[in-house]
Amino acid sequence: MPFSLRCVLVLWCLIAWPALAQTPKVAAAALARAQAQGEAPVFVLLKTSAAAPAARGASAARLHPQVRPDVDAVLAALPRRAQSRVLRRYQRVPGFALRADAATLAALARDPRVVRVDLDVGGSGGALAPDNALVLNNLHEVAGAGYSGAGMKVAVIDTGIDSDHPDFAGRIVGQACFCGVGGGCCPNGGASQSGAGAAEDDHGHGTNVAGIIGGNGTVAPRGALPQVSLVAVKVLDRNNRFCCSADIVAALDWVAANHPDVDAVNLSLGTDAQFAGDCDSATAWTQAMAVAIGNLNAQGAVVTVSSGNQGSLNAMAAPACVRNAVSTGATWDFHGGAITYLGCSETSTAPLQPTCFANRSASTDLFGASAFVTAAGINGGSSTFGGTSQAAPQACACAIALKQAAPASTVAQRMDAMSLSRTRIQDPASGRSYPLLDCRDAFGLLNPEVFGPLPMNGSQPLIPPADPPAGLSGAPKPTPTSAPLPPAPRVAPVREARESRVRGALRLR
């Protein structure tokens, strides 16, 4: 390098680095990484005119406007080299991800359109026969009552799906991949892919999660909704890891843009970073997650997320900590002796006992029986996983069934119907109590007439139901729009660090 150029660079560093260190826009971790390694993976959040929801609940959610012109303008003002270092940009999330050197960070710090710049982070997926888990969460009767997911759609953002597994035959309606680990971990070797084969699972976690929601029972034990349509988005690599939160935001943004009719979205994954309480405004990328989840809420989808498996008593991973996501912890689903699993040990286990590994905080929404769950597996077989990852898809399946039974209900009402469960579990480790997922009870709040005597096949509910759908003493399925209120609407206890949600009775209109 010519001596004169070296002098210019040294002079620039002496002037720019102190200014950058003083700005609240650019996180210190991003500056340190760029200084040490020449550049850093960062997430850039832009100012937006869209109003943020004042409280939890999709009744306040609004679909964010298109952001391409704003992002184009900010990128145009950056050093020329930065144009080729963009990793992710979005349709309805006001931000982008790129690898930024010192000059790029300085330019972003000066731009009044930039709210903040944070170092991007990675994370991982959080991983009895499902009949036992489904029974404990009262999901086993849903399909038999006529709510098997027919005509409904779920998106599973995970390691992908075994696309030719018999348990999903004819029901995978969309695939995409946003996987930047190692420069690209999509099936095509790149960091992005869409279309048939784009979400092929090379780990097994995502196939198990999808099977819990929608396996039809041909090979593995049946899932909750054997007729639901599936959209699979791969963001985790063969080691069940993701490199960057930017990939998670990309997946959420893609689902909102390409499948606006999706009824629920499940993410059994989380960042290594953990947050106490709601994290919507904690970093640039948690704000972007909140916008992306809000977009899906505005389109009518409940978003369920596993709380994580690090055993924290006062924090959760992102995006579980986002206010408008349904965060789910895990309980055991069997009686057993001493066990060590996911880095922690129990002297014994019992159904509905909170697991020692589940993250939980004052803002965790639900617990669900999920250790262990057997469902579809890669290579056309079955697999058994245990963790908060297996609780979230059960909440997701319940949310879809609730929408199928009460299509006039709002996202907030479906979330409330699950979190107002009459069944609560005590958690001695944290000193708190939490709602247990009880889908039959949630049906009682949104559509009390659903569960009459169920058609049985021996000792098991008859699935799929007879034609016409049974489950109502032979009567036609009730019209969801006329669902009466329960005689005494329940009110959940206020939890610290989160405003109580407006319970104003669960009216469907």
NORVEN-V589460 format. One line per field, one symbol per residue. phi: phi as a letter, one per 20 degrees, with the letter a starting at -180 (. if undefined). A space follows every 50 residues. Layout:
phi->???
This chain:
phi->.ggfffffffffffeefffffeeffdfffffffffednbbfcddddfbef fegfbfpffefcfffgdggffgffffeeggfffedfebcceccfaadbed effffffffeffeeeaccffcdabfdd.hfgfffffeldfefffeodenf ndccdddaeobffdfgfdgmcedabbbccegmnqcfgeneebabognfdf edcofffffffffcfenfdegfefcfdfedddcecdefdmccebfgffff fffffffdcfefeacdceaafffccemfdgdfbfffffgfffffffgfeo dfddbffodemfecbcfeefffgeeeececdfcbebefbdblncccfacb gmegffeffbbfdfebdbfbcccdbgcfmmdcbccbqffeegffffffff ffffecfefegffffffffegfecdedgfdmddcfegcffffgfeebfef edfefddmedgfcfffdfgeoclnefgffffdfffffcgecfffdgmbff ffeikefea
